[in-house]
Amino acid sequence: MRVTNRFALGEDVRRAIVNAKREWSMGNPFGYLRRHEGYELSNVVRTGPGSKLWECYVGRAHRGAASAAGRRRLVLWEDSGQIKRIFFSGDHYRRSSWYEITG
């Protein structure tokens, strides 16, 4: 998996990271996060008891798209009550498009 620093990503991605972490720390009161059910990260993250993957959208879809959400996703890996790793994809349908975010 490719790795990138959060400062190398766009402002909307950095804002989504802050919002997702804040939402997670408050217990997801606004429903900003949802359980990530995809298999795209299965070769990187092994979830077990006490471990969850939380997903949120980054930005909006292009004009005319059927869904307002678009393809860009952010995934938080929670393990034992802590965020262990964060992942981003510009096209979450493609397994090769995922990055682990550092920094």
Secondary structure, DSSP 8 states (H G I E B T S, - for coil): -EEEEGGGS-HHHHHHHHHHHHHHHTTSTT---EE---STTTTT----TTEEEEEEE-S---TT-SSSS-S-EEEEEEETTEEEEEEEESSTTSGGGEEEEE-
